[in-house]
Amino acid sequence: MLNFNWWVNRKDPAGRNVFAGGFLGLDNIGVFDRSAQLPTGGSLEQADGTAWMAFYCQCMLEMALILTEYDTMYEEVAFKFIQHFMWIFLCHGPHRRASRRDVDEQDGFFYDLLRLPDGQAMRLKVRSLVGLLPLCASTVFEGMP
């Protein structure tokens, strides 16, 4: 949990559930160094970093659910990870305006967003592993007895 909280606080400094900056060694799959300052200014909202954090929420949720079988205190922990996952989803889900989402409905692919200092956002339409990583953020829950 300490590691999860460190990533949430370190890579989402604006608290918007959009993860940016060089991320967990995944920065070598982009077109440029995503750990460096952008020459345009602004920030880069990373589809892969955000997807990784959604997946991290799901893994932590699964562990907390297993632990609830031994101590009901972990129900609150499980709820925390459901909340984090939903906050990420609400920032990236289909209800968001097209200019705010990292998925292009026409292409059916995820892209990083370049957020410029004037508030404009543009998708960096490069097909790479960045656009596939969001597919990892899924979990199957078995039926409860």
C-alpha positions in Angstrom: 0.0 0.0 0.0 2.9 2.3 0.7 4.2 1.8 -2.8 0.8 2.4 -4.4 0.3 5.6 -2.4 3.8 6.7 -3.4 2.9 6.3 -7.1 -0.4 8.1 -6.7 1.2 11.0 -5.0 4.3 11.1 -7.2 3.0 10.7 -10.7 -0.4 12.4 -10.3 0.6 15.6 -8.6 -2.5 17.5 -9.8 -4.7 14.8 -8.3 -6.7 14.3 -11.5 -6.1 10.5 -11.8 -4.2 11.1 -15.0 -0.6 9.9 -14.7 2.2 11.7 -16.4 6.0 11.8 -16.5 8.4 9.0 -17.1 6.6 6.0 -15.6 8.1 2.8 -14.2 10.5 2.2 -17.0 7.8 2.3 -19.6 9.1 5.6 -20.8 11.3 3.8 -23.3 8.2 2.8 -25.4 7.3 6.4 -26.4 8.5 8.4 -29.3 10.6 10.8 -27.0 11.9 10.9 -23.5 8.8 11.2 -21.4 10.8 11.9 -18.2 12.2 15.2 -19.6 10.6 18.6 -19.8 8.5 19.0 -22.9 9.9 21.5 -25.4 6.3 22.9 -25.9 5.7 23.2 -22.1 2.6 21.7 -20.7 2.4 18.1 -19.7 2.0 14.6 -21.2 -1.0 12.5 -20.0 0.2 8.9 -20.6 -2.3 6.2 -21.6 0.1 3.5 -20.5 1.0 5.0 -17.1 -2.7 5.6 -16.3 -3.6 2.1 -17.5 -0.9 0.7 -15.3 -2.3 2.4 -12.3 -5.8 1.1 -13.1 -4.3 -2.4 -13.3 -2.4 -1.8 -10.0 -5.7 -0.8 -8.3 -7.2 -4.1 -9.5 -4.3 -6.2 -8.3 -4.4 -4.5 -4.9 -8.2 -5.0 -4.8 -7.9 -8.7 -5.4 -5.4 -9.0 -2.6 -7.6 -7.0 -0.2 -10.6 -9.2 -1.0 -8.5 -12.4 -0.2 -7.5 -10.8 3.1 -11.1 -10.0 4.0 -11.7 -13.8 4.4 -9.3 -13.6 7.4 -10.0 -10.1 8.7 -13.0 -7.9 7.8 -10.9 -4.8 8.3 -9.6 -5.3 4.8 -13.1 -4.4 3.4 -12.2 -0.8 3.8 -8.9 -1.3 2.0 -10.7 -3.1 -0.8 -13.1 -0.2 -1.0 -10.2 2.3 -1.3 -8.9 0.4 -4.4 -12.4 0.3 -6.0 -12.6 4.1 -5.5 -9.2 4.7 -7.0 -10.1 2.5 -10.0 -13.4 4.3 -10.5 -11.7 7.7 -10.3 -9.3 6.7 -13.1 -12.3 5.3 -15.1 -14.3 8.5 -14.6 -11.3 10.5 -16.0 -11.0 8.3 -19.1 -14.4 6.7 -19.6 -16.7 7.1 -22.6 -18.7 9.9 -21.0 -15.7 12.3 -21.3 -15.4 14.9 -24.1 -13.4 13.6 -27.0 -10.7 16.2 -26.4 -10.2 15.0 -22.8 -10.0 11.2 -23.5 -7.0 9.2 -24.4 -9.0 6.8 -26.5 -9.9 7.6 -30.1 -13.3 6.1 -30.8 -12.8 6.2 -34.5 -9.4 4.4 -34.4 -10.3 2.3 -31.4 -6.8 2.9 -30.0 -5.4 4.7 -26.9 -2.9 7.5 -27.3 -1.0 9.8 -25.0 -2.4 13.3 -24.7 -0.2 16.4 -25.0 -1.7 19.1 -22.8 -0.4 22.5 -23.9 0.1 25.4 -21.5 -2.9 27.2 -23.1 -5.2 24.3 -22.1 -5.5 22.7 -25.5 -5.0 19.0 -25.8 -4.0 16.8 -28.7 -3.6 13.1 -29.1 -0.1 11.9 -30.1 -1.3 9.5 -32.7 1.5 7.0 -32.7 0.6 3.4 -32.7 2.9 1.7 -30.1 2.7 -0.4 -27.0 1.4 2.7 -25.2 -2.0 2.2 -26.9 -2.2 -1.5 -26.0 -1.4 -1.3 -22.3 -4.9 -0.1 -21.3 -6.2 -3.5 -22.4 -4.4 -5.0 -19.3 -6.6 -3.0 -16.9 -9.2 -5.7 -16.6 -10.1 -8.2 -13.9 -12.4 -11.2 -13.7 -14.1 -11.8 -10.4 -15.4 -15.3 -9.7 -18.9 -15.6 -8.4 -19.3 -15.5 -4.6 -20.5 -18.7 -2.9 
